[in-house]
Amino acid sequence: VSTGMARVIAARVLGTGVARPARTVHSRTLLAEAMPGRDPEAMIQRIGIETRAWIGEGESAATLGVRAAREALHAADIAPEAVRRIIFVSSTGGDRLIPATANDIADALELSDTCDAFDVNNACVGFLTAFDLAARSVATWLGPVLIVVGEVFSRYLRPSAPRPYLVMSDAGAAAVVGTAER
């Protein structure tokens, strides 16, 4: 569809999913490590966070991403085999540099031979960048596209930096992007 000089990319979110780590960490525990001597109840009231989810043994950005991806595919009523591209997004860099975390997600969904997969690291606007890439892919008939986000801040948090230590959490999310005509 053409509107003057701009071209409209006809893509939409078909389904979404989320995943939360199994491990729950209480603010009292973290406050005792990061700010001993402070009143935990007053600090919990101040930060507004009583618990947060952090990855535990056997969990990673990819495992969170796979769980969220399966939920998004189910919500979109799309079989995993229909996916043509996986874009993994993370501010925390995924599980490793090479191969891309997106490849682990493709393997877990048994899509290694049927779609391409790559990682995007663009900090706070990473999902928007991935959505732009997904919409452009769909506009060129390479879709549906699975965007998977996995953040595992707990790997990098330390009591010596109390501000992020007390507020950051881990999670996974996913969105299936397809044509608007579907």
N, C-alpha and C positions, 0 to 999 in steps of 0.2 A: 504494500500500500504506500503510495507516495503522497505526501502533503507538502507541496512546494519544494523546498530544498531538502527538507528532512525526510528520512525514511522511518516509518514506524516498524519496530520489531515486534511481531505478534507472538509474544511468549507470556506464559503465566505459571504461577506456582500451582502444581497439581496435587501436592500432598506434602505434609511436614511430619517430622518425628523428633523426639528428644531422648536423651539417655543421661542418666545420672549415676555416678559411681556408687558402689554399695557402701563404702566406708563413710561414716559420719563423724566429724570432728567437732567437739564442743568448744565454744569460745573460752570457757573457764580453763581448759587445758592449755590452749595457746597463750592466754594471758599470763598464766603461771610461768611459762617459759620466756615470753617476750617482755613482760612488765611485772616482775615479781614485786609484791608489796602494794600494788594497785588494787582497789576494790573491784573484784570481777563483776559484780552486779551493776555497779555504776558504769563500768566500761561497756558492758553488754548493752545497757540502755543507750549509751552514747553512740555506739557504732550501729546498733539496731540489728545485729546478727548474733543469733544464739548458737546456730550450728551451720556448718557448710559441708559439702561433699568433696572429698579428696580421693584420688585413685588409691587403690590398695594393691595387694599382691595379685599379679596376673592381669591387671587392668592397664590400659594405655589409651592414647588418643585414638588409635585404630579400633580397639575393642569398643570404646564408646561410640565411635563413628559408625561401626557396623550395626550396632543395636539401633541407633537413630535412623540409619539408612533403611533398615528393614521396616521400621515403623512408618517412615515416609513413603516407601514403596507400597506398603499395605494401604495406607491412607489414599494414595493416588490410584489404587487398584491397577498397578502395573507390575508385571512380572520382572524380576531382576534381569532376565535375558534381553528385555527390551531396551535397557539402558545402553546408550552409545558412548557416553563420556562420564567420568567421575572427576570432580574437582574437589580436592581436599583443601580446607582453609584452616590456618592456625596462626595465632599471634605468638604462640609458644614453640613454634617450629616443628610440630609433629613428633614422631617417634625417632626419626633419624633423617639424615640428608639423602642417602642413596641406599636402596631404591626408595622412591617417594612413598610416603604413608598411604597415598591414594592407591598404590599398587597392592598394599596389604589388604585394603578394603575390597578392591577388585577380586583378589584371591579368595577372601572369605565369602564373597557373594558368588563365587565361581564364574567370574566375568573376565578373567585374564586374557582370554583369546577373542573376546567379542567387543571390547570397548577400550578406548584409551583412558589413561588416568594420570593426573599430575597434581602437584601441590602448589598452592599460592600462599605466600606469606606477605600480608600487607597490613599488619597491625589492626587497628580499629576499623578500617574500612575493608577488610579482607572479604567479608561476605558480600558487600556491594560489588567489589571487583569480580568475585566469582559469579555473582548474578549477572553482571554485564557480559562476562564471557559465555555463560550458559545461554543467555538470550540471543547473543550473536550466533552461537552454535545452532540453536533451534531455528533461527532465521535462515540458516544455510542448510537446513534439513539434516543436521546432525543432532538428533535428540530422540528421546528425552535425555536430559542431563541430570545427574545426581550431584548436588552440592552437599558436601559433608564437612561439618565444623567439629574440631576436637581441640579443646583447651585443657591443658594439664599444668596449671600454674603451680600446683603443690610441689612439683619437681624442683622448682627454683626458689621457693620461699624459705626464708630463714628468720629465726627469732630476732636476729640482730637488725633486721629491717621490719619493725613491728607494724607499720602502716599497711603494707601489702600482705604481710603475714596474717593479719587479723581480718582482712576483708575478701581476699581472693578465694575462688572456688574452682572446681573442675566440672566439665560437662561436655556433652556432645549434642549436636543438632544436625538435622538434614532437611533438604528440600528437593523435591523433584520438579524440574522445570521442563515444560513441554509447550506445544503449540497452543495458541489461544483458541483455535478452531475445534479442539478436541471436545 
